[in-house]
Amino acid sequence: QVQLVESGGGLVQSGGSLRLSCAASGRIRNAYAMAWFRQTPGKEREFVAVINIFGGTTYGESVKDRFTVSRDDAKNSAYLQMTDLKPEDTAVYYCAAGSPSFRARDYSAWGQGTQVTVSS
């Protein structure tokens, strides 16, 4: 079905910004909500943000007011603008496609992940 590829991760200093991209392809790709999750060693995959097909958004409490999720249907892409980054934001970030949800198990397609490291 849909294929996802993340990009844009990297190393930034505390307080800095990064913009992650998620390119989606495949049949009915624009019919999916697109979400972002993150995961660190020893922890379960954590919900970060989701944007539905109408543009409605929901954020995890730890990133609210700092991160912004968006989508560009013409480019079949979703984005995560990350600002005021903190060391606790360090994780592998994954994009996912499916029905809008805060549960990782509800998503049917995942990207390979991109590393975000925030230094203090």
C-alpha positions as CSV (number, residue, x, y, z in Angstrom):
1,Q,0.0,0.0,0.0
2,V,1.4,3.4,1.0
3,Q,5.2,3.8,1.4
4,L,6.7,6.4,3.7
5,V,10.2,7.9,3.9
6,E,11.4,10.2,6.6
7,S,14.2,12.8,6.3
8,G,15.5,15.9,8.0
9,G,16.8,14.5,11.3
10,G,20.2,15.6,12.7
11,L,22.1,17.0,15.6
12,V,21.0,20.4,17.1
13,Q,21.7,22.3,20.2
14,S,19.1,22.8,22.9
15,G,16.7,25.6,21.8
16,G,17.3,24.9,18.2
17,S,14.9,23.8,15.4
18,L,14.6,21.0,12.9
19,R,12.0,20.3,10.1
20,L,11.3,16.7,9.5
21,S,9.7,15.5,6.2
22,C,7.7,12.4,5.4
23,A,7.2,11.5,1.8
24,A,4.2,9.3,1.1
25,S,3.6,7.3,-2.1
26,G,1.2,4.6,-3.2
27,R,-2.5,4.1,-4.0
28,I,-4.9,6.3,-2.0
29,R,-1.9,7.9,-0.2
30,N,-3.8,11.1,0.3
31,A,-6.7,9.4,2.0
32,Y,-4.6,8.7,5.1
33,A,-4.1,10.6,8.3
34,M,-0.4,11.1,8.9
35,A,1.2,10.9,12.3
36,W,4.6,11.3,14.0
37,F,5.9,9.1,16.8
38,R,9.2,8.9,18.5
39,Q,11.1,6.2,20.4
40,T,14.2,6.1,22.6
41,P,16.0,3.0,23.9
42,G,14.0,1.2,26.7
43,K,10.8,3.2,26.0
44,E,7.6,2.5,24.1
45,R,6.9,4.4,20.9
46,E,5.5,7.8,22.0
47,F,2.8,9.7,20.2
48,V,4.0,13.1,19.0
49,A,1.4,14.5,16.5
50,V,-1.2,13.6,13.9
51,I,-2.9,15.5,11.1
52,N,-6.0,14.1,9.5
53,I,-7.2,14.4,5.9
54,F,-9.0,17.7,6.7
55,G,-6.0,19.3,8.3
56,G,-7.1,18.9,11.9
57,T,-4.2,18.3,14.3
58,T,-3.5,16.8,17.7
59,Y,-0.3,16.9,19.7
60,G,1.3,15.0,22.5
61,E,1.4,17.0,25.8
62,S,5.2,17.0,25.8
63,V,5.5,18.8,22.5
64,K,2.4,21.0,22.5
65,D,3.2,24.6,21.5
66,R,6.7,23.6,20.3
67,F,6.0,21.3,17.4
68,T,3.8,21.9,14.3
69,V,2.6,19.1,12.0
70,S,1.4,19.9,8.5
71,R,0.8,18.2,5.2
72,D,1.0,19.1,1.5
73,D,-1.2,16.8,-0.5
74,A,0.1,18.0,-3.8
75,K,3.5,16.7,-2.8
76,N,2.1,13.7,-0.9
77,S,4.1,14.8,2.1
78,A,3.8,15.5,5.8
79,Y,6.1,17.7,7.9
80,L,7.0,18.2,11.5
81,Q,8.4,21.6,12.4
82,M,10.2,21.2,15.7
83,T,11.2,24.3,17.7
84,D,12.7,25.0,21.1
85,L,14.1,21.6,21.1
86,K,15.2,20.0,24.4
87,P,17.5,17.1,25.2
88,E,14.4,15.1,26.2
89,D,13.3,15.3,22.5
90,T,16.2,13.2,21.5
91,A,14.7,10.1,19.8
92,V,14.2,8.3,16.5
93,Y,11.2,9.9,14.9
94,Y,8.9,7.9,12.7
95,C,6.1,8.9,10.4
96,A,3.0,6.7,10.1
97,A,-0.1,6.6,7.9
98,G,-3.6,5.3,8.7
99,S,-6.7,6.3,10.5
100,P,-6.1,9.1,13.0
101,S,-5.1,7.8,16.4
102,F,-2.6,8.4,19.2
103,R,-1.9,4.6,19.4
104,A,1.0,3.2,17.3
105,R,-0.9,-0.1,16.8
106,D,-3.6,1.7,14.8
107,Y,-1.2,2.7,12.0
108,S,-0.7,0.4,9.0
109,A,2.3,2.0,7.4
110,W,5.6,3.3,8.8
111,G,8.7,5.0,7.6
112,Q,12.2,3.8,8.5
113,G,12.8,6.5,11.1
114,T,15.1,9.5,11.3
115,Q,17.4,10.3,14.3
116,V,17.0,13.6,16.1
117,T,19.7,14.4,18.7
118,V,19.5,17.5,20.9
119,S,22.6,18.4,22.9
120,S,22.5,20.5,26.1
